[in-house]
Amino acid sequence: MTAGSDEPDDPLTATLVSGDGHETELAINPGETVVDAADAAGVSVPYGCLYGVCGTCTVRVLEGEIAHREPPRALNADALERGYVLGCIATPQTDCRLRVGHEVQAEAVRTPWK
């Protein structure tokens, strides 16, 4: 059984928050990634490789729990600790709120030039 649902296979709700504050709710089936659920719902989110390598799909977890299907190669430990995940390999474990958009990837990467 998953948090926020009565049955083990009930979808979870992911609320995607864009840079301008617009919110979109998605139903995400158990084991489904954020990018796959958004694509199925016709919601545009940035992505590239779909393997956790490029980082284009970086999102920030505002609320809830997310697991990666495999180790995220495009994020370092610091970014993970600050709540960033890769939407292409990230599967929600609970209902969640996620900040999405191209600017999220830029925020996740700390450089001395910012």
LUMMI-413877 format. One line per 2 residues: their letters; for each residue x negated, y negated, z negated of N, C-alpha, C. Coordinates in Angstrom, 1 decimal, padded with zeros to 4 digits. Atoms other than C-alpha are relative to their C-alpha. Layout:
# LUMMI-413877
a	X Y Z X Y Z X Y Z ~ ...
//
This chain:
# LUMMI-413877
mt	-000.8 001.2 000.0 000.0 000.0 000.0 -000.9 -001.2 000.0 ~ 000.8 001.3 -000.1 -001.4 -003.5 000.9 000.7 -001.1 -000.9
ag	-000.5 001.1 000.8 -001.0 -006.6 -001.2 000.9 -000.8 000.9 ~ -001.0 000.9 -000.7 002.0 -008.7 -000.2 001.0 000.8 000.8
sd	-000.9 -000.8 -000.8 003.9 -005.7 001.3 000.5 001.1 -000.8 ~ -000.5 -001.1 000.7 006.0 -002.8 000.3 -000.4 001.3 000.5
ep	000.5 -001.2 -000.7 004.7 -000.2 002.7 -001.4 -000.1 000.4 ~ 001.4 000.0 -000.4 001.2 000.8 003.6 -000.3 -000.6 001.4
dd	000.2 000.4 -001.3 001.6 -000.1 007.2 000.7 -001.3 000.4 ~ -000.7 001.3 -000.2 003.5 -003.4 006.8 -001.1 -001.0 000.4
pl	000.9 001.0 -000.4 001.8 -006.3 008.6 -000.3 -001.0 -001.2 ~ 000.4 001.1 000.9 000.0 -009.0 006.5 000.2 -001.3 000.8
ta	-000.1 001.3 -000.6 000.4 -012.7 007.1 -001.3 -000.8 -000.1 ~ 001.1 000.8 000.0 -002.5 -014.8 008.2 000.4 -001.4 000.5
tl	-000.3 001.4 -000.4 -002.0 -018.6 008.3 -001.3 -000.6 000.5 ~ 001.2 000.6 -000.6 -004.5 -020.2 010.7 000.2 -001.5 -000.1
vs	000.0 001.4 000.2 -005.3 -023.8 009.9 -001.0 -000.6 000.9 ~ 000.9 000.6 -000.9 -006.8 -025.9 012.7 -000.6 -001.2 -000.5
gd	000.7 001.2 000.5 -009.0 -028.9 012.4 000.9 -001.2 -000.2 ~ -000.9 001.1 000.2 -006.1 -031.3 012.7 001.1 000.3 -001.0
gh	-000.9 -000.3 001.0 -004.2 -029.5 010.0 001.2 000.8 000.4 ~ -001.2 -000.9 -000.5 -001.7 -027.6 012.2 -000.2 001.4 -000.5
et	000.0 -001.3 000.5 -000.8 -024.3 010.7 000.9 000.9 000.9 ~ -000.7 -001.1 -000.8 000.2 -021.1 012.6 000.0 001.3 -000.8
el	000.0 -001.3 000.7 001.3 -017.9 010.9 000.0 001.1 001.0 ~ 000.1 -001.2 -000.8 000.4 -014.6 012.4 000.3 001.2 -000.8
ai	-000.2 -001.3 000.6 001.5 -011.1 011.6 -001.2 000.8 000.4 ~ 001.2 -000.8 -000.3 -001.6 -008.9 011.4 000.2 001.4 -000.6
np	-000.2 -001.4 000.4 -001.3 -005.1 011.3 -001.3 000.5 -000.7 ~ 001.2 -000.5 000.7 -003.6 -003.1 009.0 -001.0 000.4 001.0
ge	001.1 -000.4 -000.9 -007.0 -002.7 010.6 -000.2 -000.9 001.2 ~ 000.1 000.9 -001.1 -006.3 -005.4 013.2 -000.9 -001.2 -000.3
tv	000.8 001.1 000.3 -008.8 -008.2 013.6 000.8 -001.3 000.2 ~ -000.6 001.3 -000.2 -008.0 -011.9 013.4 000.1 -000.4 001.4
vd	000.0 000.4 -001.4 -009.0 -012.5 017.0 001.1 000.8 000.8 ~ -001.0 -000.9 -000.7 -006.9 -009.5 018.3 001.4 -000.4 -000.3
aa	-001.4 000.4 000.4 -003.8 -010.6 016.3 000.3 -001.4 000.6 ~ -000.2 001.3 -000.6 -004.2 -014.2 017.6 000.3 000.1 001.5
da	-000.1 -000.3 -001.5 -004.6 -013.0 021.2 001.4 000.6 000.3 ~ -001.3 -000.7 -000.2 -001.5 -010.7 020.9 001.2 -001.0 -000.2
ag	-001.0 001.0 000.2 000.5 -013.7 019.6 000.0 -001.2 000.9 ~ 000.2 001.1 -000.9 -000.7 -016.0 022.3 -000.5 -001.3 -000.6
vs	000.6 001.1 000.7 -002.6 -018.2 019.9 -001.5 -000.1 000.4 ~ 001.4 000.2 -000.5 -005.9 -019.6 021.2 -000.9 -000.2 -001.2
vp	001.1 000.2 000.9 -008.9 -019.2 018.9 -001.3 000.3 000.7 ~ 001.2 -000.2 -000.7 -012.5 -019.4 019.9 -000.6 001.4 -000.3
yg	000.7 -001.3 000.2 -014.3 -016.1 020.5 -000.9 000.2 001.2 ~ 000.9 -000.2 -001.1 -017.1 -014.8 022.7 -000.2 001.5 000.2
cl	000.5 -001.3 -000.2 -018.8 -011.4 022.4 001.0 001.2 -000.5 ~ -000.8 -001.0 000.6 -016.2 -009.5 020.3 -000.7 001.1 -000.8
yg	000.8 -001.0 000.7 -019.0 -007.6 018.5 -000.7 -000.5 -001.2 ~ 000.6 000.5 001.2 -020.0 -009.9 015.7 -001.4 -000.5 000.2
vc	001.4 000.4 -000.3 -023.2 -011.1 017.4 -000.1 -001.5 000.3 ~ 000.2 001.4 -000.5 -022.6 -014.6 018.9 000.5 -001.0 -001.0
gt	-000.5 000.9 001.0 -020.7 -016.3 016.0 001.0 -001.0 000.5 ~ -001.0 001.0 -000.5 -018.3 -018.2 018.3 001.3 000.1 -000.8
ct	-001.3 -000.2 000.6 -015.3 -016.7 016.4 000.0 -000.3 -001.5 ~ 000.1 000.2 001.5 -016.5 -017.9 012.9 001.3 -000.7 -000.5
vr	-001.1 000.6 000.7 -013.6 -018.7 010.6 -000.4 -000.1 -001.5 ~ 000.2 000.1 001.4 -013.5 -019.8 007.0 001.2 000.4 -000.8
vl	-001.0 -000.5 000.8 -011.5 -018.0 004.4 000.3 -001.0 -001.1 ~ -000.4 001.0 001.0 -009.5 -020.5 002.4 000.7 000.7 -001.2
eg	-000.6 -000.8 001.0 -007.4 -017.9 000.5 000.1 001.4 000.5 ~ -000.1 -001.4 -000.4 -007.2 -014.1 000.5 -001.3 000.7 000.1
ei	001.2 -000.9 -000.1 -009.5 -011.2 001.1 -000.1 000.5 001.4 ~ 000.3 -000.4 -001.4 -011.2 -010.3 004.4 -001.1 001.0 -000.1
ah	001.1 -000.9 -000.1 -013.4 -007.3 005.2 -000.5 000.0 001.5 ~ 000.6 -000.1 -001.3 -015.7 -006.9 008.2 000.0 001.5 000.4
re	000.1 -001.3 -000.5 -015.4 -003.7 010.3 -001.4 000.6 000.0 ~ 001.4 -000.3 000.0 -019.2 -003.7 010.5 -000.7 -001.2 -000.5
pp	000.8 001.1 000.5 -022.0 -005.9 009.2 000.0 -001.1 001.1 ~ 000.0 001.1 -000.9 -021.6 -009.4 010.8 -001.4 -000.5 000.3
ra	001.4 000.3 -000.4 -024.9 -010.0 012.6 -000.2 -001.5 000.2 ~ 000.1 001.5 -000.4 -024.1 -013.7 013.5 000.0 -000.9 -001.3
ln	000.0 000.9 001.3 -023.8 -014.9 009.8 -001.0 000.5 -001.0 ~ 000.9 -000.3 001.0 -026.4 -015.0 007.2 000.7 000.1 -001.4
ad	-000.6 -000.2 001.3 -025.8 -014.2 003.5 000.5 -001.3 -000.6 ~ -000.5 001.3 000.5 -025.4 -017.9 002.6 001.3 -000.3 000.6
al	-001.3 000.3 -000.6 -022.6 -018.4 005.1 001.1 001.0 -000.5 ~ -000.9 -001.0 000.6 -020.9 -015.2 003.9 000.4 -000.4 -001.4
er	-000.3 000.4 001.4 -021.1 -016.4 000.3 000.9 -001.2 000.0 ~ -000.8 001.2 000.0 -019.5 -019.7 001.3 001.3 000.3 000.6
gy	-001.3 -000.3 -000.4 -016.5 -017.9 002.7 000.2 000.1 001.5 ~ -000.1 -000.1 -001.5 -017.3 -017.6 006.5 000.1 001.4 000.4
vl	-000.1 -001.4 -000.6 -016.3 -014.5 008.4 000.1 -000.1 001.5 ~ -000.1 -000.1 -001.4 -016.3 -013.4 012.0 001.3 000.6 000.4
gc	-001.3 -000.4 -000.4 -012.8 -013.2 013.4 000.1 001.2 000.9 ~ 000.0 -001.2 -000.9 -013.7 -010.6 016.0 -000.1 001.3 -000.7
ia	000.2 -001.3 000.7 -014.6 -008.0 013.4 000.6 -000.1 -001.4 ~ -000.6 000.2 001.3 -012.7 -009.4 010.4 001.4 000.5 -000.1
tp	-001.3 -000.6 000.2 -009.7 -007.5 009.1 000.5 -000.5 -001.4 ~ -000.5 000.4 001.3 -007.5 -009.1 006.4 000.4 001.2 -000.8
qt	-000.4 -001.0 001.0 -007.0 -007.0 003.3 001.2 -000.5 -000.8 ~ -001.1 000.6 000.7 -004.4 -009.4 001.8 000.6 -001.1 001.0
dc	-000.5 001.3 -000.7 -002.2 -012.3 003.1 -001.1 -001.0 -000.2 ~ 001.2 001.0 000.0 -004.7 -015.1 003.9 000.3 -001.3 000.7
rl	000.1 001.2 -000.7 -005.3 -018.6 005.0 -001.4 -000.2 000.5 ~ 001.3 000.1 -000.7 -008.1 -019.2 007.5 -000.1 -001.3 000.7
rv	000.3 001.2 -000.8 -009.6 -022.3 008.9 -000.7 000.4 001.3 ~ 000.5 -000.5 -001.3 -010.2 -021.9 012.6 -000.4 -001.2 000.9
gh	000.4 001.0 -001.0 -011.7 -023.9 015.5 -001.5 -000.1 000.2 ~ 001.4 000.1 -000.4 -015.0 -024.7 017.1 -000.9 -000.7 -001.1
ev	000.8 000.7 001.0 -016.1 -027.0 014.3 -000.3 000.9 -001.2 ~ 000.3 -000.9 001.1 -016.0 -024.1 011.8 -001.3 000.6 000.2
qa	001.3 -000.7 -000.2 -018.9 -022.4 013.4 -001.2 -001.0 -000.3 ~ 001.0 001.0 000.3 -020.9 -025.7 013.2 -000.2 -000.2 -001.5
ea	000.1 000.2 001.5 -020.2 -026.0 009.5 -000.7 001.2 -000.6 ~ 000.5 -001.2 000.6 -021.2 -022.4 008.8 -001.6 000.0 000.1
vr	001.4 -000.1 -000.3 -024.7 -022.9 010.2 -000.7 -001.3 -000.6 ~ 000.7 001.1 000.6 -026.9 -025.1 008.0 -001.4 -000.2 000.7
tp	001.2 000.3 -000.6 -029.7 -026.9 009.8 -000.5 -001.3 -000.6 ~ 000.6 001.2 000.5 -032.1 -029.7 008.8 000.4 -001.2 000.9
wk	-000.4 001.1 -000.9 -030.7 -031.8 011.8 001.4 -000.5 -000.2 ~ -001.4 000.5 000.2 -027.2 -032.3 010.4 -000.1 -001.2 -001.0
//
